[in-house]
Amino acid sequence: MGSLCIDFVGGVVQIVDAQDAFKDFYLKRYSGRRLLWINTLGHCVLRGRFEKGDKEFSVSVFQAVVLLQFNNADKLTYREIAERTGIEEQELKRTLLSLSVAKIRVLRKHPHSREVGVEDEFSFNNSFTNRLYRIKINNIQLKESKEEKNSTHQRVQQDRQVQIDAAVVRIMKTRRTLQHNQLVAELYKQLKFPMTPQDIKKRIESLIERDYLERAEDSPGTYNYLA
């Protein structure tokens, strides 16, 4: 069979060993610094040997970990790959689809579909060809489920609430006293995401309840900074 190899590592354990070796080198050279690996932002260069010639691939760390499993196996199920790599379910499905059903198909998926089942099989595509020698394999975005979309929407809303709160406090700390319409106008200048007057009113009410602001006694439409 064909094989995928990497110049300085041969599998998951070797990737970790390579990271540890570089970490030791880096920290000896730059004392007092901290090195943090963010695997979702990393990439590797793999060399693949196919029946019609070698190719070089620029891939993500997760793609590299998956492809290296096929150095010692012709065919693996999703379940086997998951057990061998320990990659989180959604990330692993996204990675496998990017390697088997997207534009660059280094793996073959059985059955050939955009859904991944636990017993689906993946095999090394020894007949892979491409006019380029150096090839970048992009990842793909999975379609979010209704629950995932709702969860994402909730996280976005929570982040925006925090940003509105912080902006209100920042403005009021500087200005000390502002009318409602003036405060709203300042918020629209500073914050670039969509928000309604009702959204702003709710955040102001929350800040009043938490004793960051108070309504002026002689003018309910005016706020005073407290904290």
N, C-alpha and C positions, 0 to 999 in steps of 0.2 A: 504493500500500500504506500501511498504518498505520506509525507509527514510534515508537520509544522515544527520548526525549531526556532529558538531565540538565542542570540549569541552569548548572553550571559546568564540565562536561567533555563531550566527545563521543566518547571512546574510550579505549583502554588507555593510549596515550601521554599523553593529556590528564589522565588520572587521576594518572599519575606526576608530571606537571608540577604539578598542583594540590597533591600531597603535598609536592613540593619547595618550592613557594611558601610553604606553611604552615610547613614546617620552617625556612625562612629567617626568617620572621616570628617564630616561637617562640624560636629561638636568639638572635635579636637582643634580644628582650624579656627572656629569662631566660638570662643568660650562665652558663656553667659546667654547664648541664644537658645531658642526652643524650636525644634523641627517637628512639624505635624503633617502627616501624610493624609491627603484628601483623595481617596481612590477614585471618586467620581469625576475628578478633574484631571487625573493622570492619563498618560498614554504610553504605549510600548511599541517597539518595532519588532515584528516577527518576520522570519524568512520561511516561506512555504515551498516545499518541493512537490511538484506535480509532474504527471507523466509527460507534459508538453513544455516543461521548463520551470525554473524557480521564479518566485515572485516575492516581493517585500511589501509587508502590510503595516500601515500605521493604524493602531487600534487602541481602544480604551483598555484600562487595566482589567475590567471585567471580561471584555472580549478576549483578551490575551489568556486569562485564566481558563476560560471555556475552551478555546482552541487548543491549548496545550494538553487537554485531556485526551485529544485524539492522536497524540504521539504513540500511545500504547493501546489504542482500541480502534477497530474499524467502525463500530456502531455503538451508540449509547442511548439509553432512554432519558427522558427528561428527569425522571426520578433519580437515576444513577448520577447524572450530571449535578443535580441539586445536592446529593449526598456527598459527592467528591469535592465540590467547590464551596458549599456553605453560603452561596449568594442568596440574598433575600428574594422571595418568589417573584414579585413584580419586576425587579431588576433583572433577574435571570431570564424571564420570559421575553422581556424587551431585548436583551442581549442576544438570545438565541434566534429571535426573528430577524434581527439586523444581520445575522450571519447566514441565514438560510432562505429567506423569502424576499429580501430587499434586492437592491441592484447588484451588489457584489455577493455572490452565493458561494462562499467557501465551504459551507456545509449543505447537505441535503436534508430536508425534513420529510418525514413519513408519518402521517399523510401531509401533503403539501397544502397548508392552509395558514391563515393568520391567527388561528386559535391554537394555544399550546395546552395539551393534556398531559397528565402525569405519565402515561404510557407511550406518548409520541416518541418516535425514534429519530435520531440525528446521526448522519454518517459523513465522513470526510469526502469531499467532492474532488476526487483525484483527477477528473477531466477538466477542472477549472481552467479557463483561458481568459486572457485580457491583453489588449495591445500594449498596455503600460506595464513597466516592471515594478515601479513604486506605486502603491494603491492605498488610498485612505478609505477605511470602512466607517461610515457614519452610523451613529445609533439612530433608533427610531422612537417615536412617541406613541405609546399605547393609548388607545381610546379609553377615556375615563368612564367608569361606571357611574350611575346616578348617585350612589352613595359617596363615591370619591369626589364627584363634582360638588356635592353639597358640603363635604368636608373642606374642600379647597376654598369654596365661597365663604364658609364660616371663618377660616383662618385669615382670609383677605380682609373680611369685615373687622375681625378683632385687631388686626394690624393697623387698619385705618382708624379705628377708635383710639388706639394708643397714640397715633400720630396727631389726631385732632386734639386730644387731651394735652399732649406736650406742646402743641402750637398755641393753644389757648393760654396755658400757663406762661409760656415764654412771652407772649404778647402782653398779657396782663401784668406780668412782673415788671415789664419795661414802662408800660403806660399807666399802671396803677388803677385808673378809672376809665371806663369806656362805655358808650352806649351800645346797645345790642347790634344795631345796623353797622356801626363802625367796626365792631369786633368781627362780624361776619365778613365784611369787606376785606379785612386784614387776613382772615383765614383763606379766602379765595385767592389772594395774592401769593400766599406762602405755600399752599398745598395744591398739587397739580392733579390729584386724582378726583374723579366725580364724587360729589357729595351734595345732599339736599339740605335746605334750611331746617328740615325736621331732624336730619342726622345731627346737625350742629346744635340744635336746641337740646336734644337728648344728652349730648356730651356736656353742655354747659350745666344742665340740671344735675348731672352726675357729679360734676366738680363742685357745685354748690353744696350738695349733700355731703361731700367729703371735706368741706370747709376750706377749699382752695379759693372760692369766690363767695361774694354775698351780693344781694340786690341792694341798691341804695334805698334808704328809707323814704326819701322824698321823690324818688324816681325809679319805679319798678323796672323800667326798661334800661337801667344803667347798672353796670357791675363794678364792684370794688374788689381789688386783689387782697387776699388775706394771708396766705401762707408765707 
